[in-house]
Amino acid sequence: MVKKVDDFAREGNLTLGLLNEVGRQVVVGEFEEQPFPTEADLAVKYGVSRSVTREALKMLAAKGLVSARPKRGTFVRPPDDWNLFDPDVLRWLLERKFSVQLLRQFNELRVAVEPQAAKLAAQRARPVQVAAIANGLERMRAAEQNEDDALESDIEFHVAILNASGNPFFVQFRDVVETALRTSIRFTNRVAGRTASIEDHERVLSAIAAGDPDRAVTMMRNLLDDVLSLIDRLEADSA
């Protein structure tokens, strides 16, 4: 069923509602076999104004999903041009049929970034930042007793390490880490038959709190290598 202006209004913002609807359609491939609709067609189809449609298309263009050319109109750009670090694009990607390959790619990226973030956190973290990492771990322990949310607490732990790195580029990587965790935890926990290892996370925190950058790198890499091993098992089970 096609969403209309009332649906977007209930979501809180007409432009963002249209952006979410059309952006998702682009990423899941609904325009692979048909031309992208004109601005006028979108306005009529979704019952919104031309100004709302125009603004949503500008936002899609900023995410690398579409472009407009004279005489050609608006068209979908190749996936290699999409901004994969944009949280909306990441979310829409995950609405496609689940791919173990995509899951692996997310976590390979984490392996490239998070151990270095842990190293920097061990070198630079202020006490309040170490406390934030520890709070994420405490929430993970509480989740083991069904007193907190396992996914949200795990995300808090990893994002707190990015924040403690003192590197603004790593800090802005948090959306990718959060999306990767939201995707992978569901499947790796199914393969492992358990939630995230508290002990592995404790070792990362201990190294950061002790100001031991080399150990922080090793402990974080071990934690993420365990995730990749679980993905190997998932691939084997899917073969």
PyMOL commands that set and color helices and strands:
alter all, ss='L'
color gray80, all
select helices_A, chain A and resi 5-10+14-27+39-46+50-62+79-81+87-93+100-124+127-144+150-164+168-171+174-192+198-209+213-238
alter helices_A, ss='H'
color red, helices_A
select strands_A, chain A and resi 66-69+73-76
alter strands_A, ss='S'
color yellow, strands_A
deselect
rebuild
show_as cartoon
